[in-house]
């Protein structure tokens, strides 16, 4: 669960990039995309470990992501219900059960905070699309169900979408 800072203007994203270490990945590769989702929708394909931001004209921006490990993946529809730069983090109940020694609260900027540069919370659950302090984990089956991105990629996506943006997660 993300706590702390409320939504901030996207203009601050460049300031955050200046103080958050990044991994050198690219931010959104423009690709053909004809799955029929309306422009503005975020589509996550867990088997591909890719996130697509659907654009007009049969195109999308494609990002490499880390997804839920075996037994932690989910499919369905949601929407972004919060946008947070440099968020604090309080682990959800499922993580506390699996890892009881995880602190109840990890402040923004701590090397132990898994949220990275930004997080966008999803409605109806304890999941988020977020950055990471472990860039080598992006591209794997690594999370408790969240969608994990390189810090520069989450900041790029953060600046392109709004609260209310639809999110669809598919296998």
C-alpha positions as CSV (number, residue, x, y, z in Angstrom):
1,X,0.0,0.0,0.0
2,X,1.3,3.4,-0.9
3,X,1.1,6.1,1.7
4,X,2.3,9.7,2.1
5,X,2.6,12.2,-0.7
6,X,-0.6,13.0,-2.6
7,X,-0.6,13.5,-6.3
8,X,1.9,16.0,-7.6
9,X,2.0,17.7,-11.0
10,X,3.7,15.8,-13.7
11,X,6.1,18.7,-14.1
12,X,7.9,17.5,-10.9
13,X,8.8,14.2,-12.6
14,X,11.9,15.7,-14.1
15,X,13.0,16.8,-10.6
16,X,12.5,13.3,-9.3
17,X,14.6,11.9,-12.1
18,X,17.4,14.1,-11.0
19,X,17.6,12.5,-7.6
20,X,16.5,8.9,-8.2
21,X,19.1,6.4,-9.6
22,X,18.0,4.9,-12.9
23,X,19.0,1.8,-14.7
24,X,19.5,3.1,-18.2
25,X,16.5,1.5,-19.7
26,X,14.5,3.2,-22.4
27,X,11.1,4.8,-21.7
28,X,8.4,3.4,-23.9
29,X,9.2,1.8,-27.3
30,X,6.6,2.8,-30.0
31,X,5.1,-0.4,-31.4
32,X,2.1,-1.6,-33.5
33,X,-0.8,-2.6,-31.2
34,X,-4.1,-3.9,-32.6
35,X,-5.7,-5.7,-29.6
36,X,-8.8,-3.5,-29.8
37,X,-8.4,-1.6,-26.5
38,X,-9.2,2.1,-26.6
39,X,-6.5,4.7,-26.7
40,X,-5.4,5.8,-23.2
41,X,-5.8,2.2,-21.8
42,X,-2.9,0.5,-20.0
43,X,-2.7,-3.1,-21.0
44,X,-0.4,-5.5,-19.1
45,X,0.4,-8.9,-20.7
46,X,1.9,-11.0,-17.9
47,X,3.3,-13.8,-20.0
48,X,5.1,-11.2,-22.2
49,X,6.2,-9.2,-19.1
50,X,5.2,-6.1,-21.0
51,X,3.0,-3.1,-20.3
52,X,1.4,-1.2,-23.2
53,X,0.0,2.3,-23.2
54,X,-2.5,2.2,-26.1
55,X,-2.2,5.2,-28.5
56,X,-4.5,6.2,-31.4
57,X,-3.9,4.7,-34.8
58,X,-3.1,1.1,-33.8
59,X,0.1,2.0,-31.9
60,X,1.2,1.7,-28.3
61,X,4.2,2.5,-26.1
62,X,5.6,-0.8,-24.8
63,X,7.5,-1.1,-21.5
64,X,9.4,-4.0,-19.9
65,X,7.8,-4.9,-16.5
66,X,8.2,-7.4,-13.7
67,X,4.9,-9.2,-12.8
68,X,3.6,-11.5,-10.1
69,X,5.5,-14.7,-9.5
70,X,3.7,-18.0,-9.7
71,X,0.6,-18.0,-7.5
72,X,0.7,-14.2,-7.3
73,X,-0.5,-13.3,-10.8
74,X,-3.9,-11.9,-11.4
75,X,-6.0,-10.9,-14.5
76,X,-8.8,-8.4,-14.7
77,X,-9.7,-4.7,-15.1
78,X,-9.1,-1.8,-12.8
79,X,-8.1,1.8,-13.1
80,X,-5.5,4.1,-11.6
81,X,-6.9,5.6,-8.4
82,X,-3.8,7.4,-7.1
83,X,-0.5,8.8,-8.4
84,X,2.4,9.2,-6.0
85,X,6.0,10.5,-6.5
86,X,8.6,9.1,-4.2
87,X,6.0,7.2,-2.1
88,X,6.3,5.8,1.4
89,X,5.3,2.2,1.6
90,X,3.3,0.1,4.0
91,X,3.4,-3.6,3.0
92,X,0.0,-5.2,2.3
93,X,-1.3,-8.0,4.6
94,X,-0.2,-10.8,2.1
95,X,3.4,-9.6,2.2
96,X,3.4,-9.3,6.0
97,X,2.1,-12.9,6.3
98,X,4.8,-14.1,3.9
99,X,7.5,-11.9,5.4
100,X,6.6,-11.1,9.0
101,X,10.0,-9.3,9.6
102,X,9.2,-6.6,6.9
103,X,8.7,-3.3,8.7
104,X,5.1,-1.9,8.9
105,X,6.3,1.3,7.2
106,X,9.2,2.2,5.0
107,X,9.8,5.9,4.2
108,X,10.4,7.3,0.8
109,X,14.0,7.2,-0.3
110,X,14.9,4.2,1.9
111,X,16.9,1.6,0.0
112,X,14.4,-0.9,1.6
113,X,11.4,0.8,0.0
114,X,10.4,-1.3,-3.1
115,X,8.2,1.5,-4.7
116,X,11.1,3.3,-6.5
117,X,10.6,6.7,-8.0
118,X,6.8,6.6,-8.4
119,X,3.7,4.5,-7.9
120,X,0.2,4.5,-9.4
121,X,-2.2,2.6,-7.2
122,X,-5.0,0.5,-8.7
123,X,-8.6,0.6,-7.6
124,X,-10.1,-2.3,-5.8
125,X,-7.1,-3.9,-4.3
126,X,-3.6,-3.6,-2.9
127,X,-1.8,-3.5,-6.2
128,X,0.2,-0.8,-7.9
129,X,2.2,0.0,-11.0
130,X,5.5,1.2,-9.5
131,X,9.2,1.8,-9.9
132,X,11.8,-0.3,-8.1
133,X,15.0,-0.2,-6.1
134,X,16.0,-3.5,-7.8
135,X,16.2,-2.7,-11.6
136,X,17.5,-6.2,-12.4
137,X,14.2,-7.7,-11.3
138,X,12.3,-5.9,-14.1
139,X,11.4,-8.4,-16.8
140,X,10.8,-11.3,-14.5
141,X,8.1,-13.0,-12.5
142,X,9.1,-11.3,-9.3
143,X,6.3,-9.6,-7.3
144,X,3.4,-10.3,-5.0
145,X,1.1,-9.0,-7.9
146,X,2.2,-5.5,-8.5
147,X,3.6,-4.4,-11.9
148,X,7.2,-3.3,-11.5
149,X,8.9,-0.9,-13.9
150,X,12.3,0.7,-14.2
151,X,12.3,4.1,-12.5
152,X,12.6,6.1,-15.7
153,X,9.8,4.1,-17.3
154,X,7.4,4.6,-14.4
155,X,8.2,8.3,-14.5
156,X,7.5,8.4,-18.2
157,X,4.2,6.6,-17.9
158,X,3.3,8.7,-14.8
159,X,3.5,11.8,-16.9
160,X,1.3,10.3,-19.7
161,X,-1.7,9.1,-17.7
162,X,-4.2,10.4,-15.2
163,X,-6.2,9.1,-12.2
164,X,-9.1,7.1,-13.8
165,X,-7.0,5.6,-16.6
166,X,-8.3,2.1,-17.3
167,X,-5.9,-0.8,-16.6
168,X,-6.4,-4.3,-18.1
169,X,-4.2,-7.2,-17.0
170,X,-4.2,-10.3,-19.2
171,X,-2.1,-13.4,-19.3
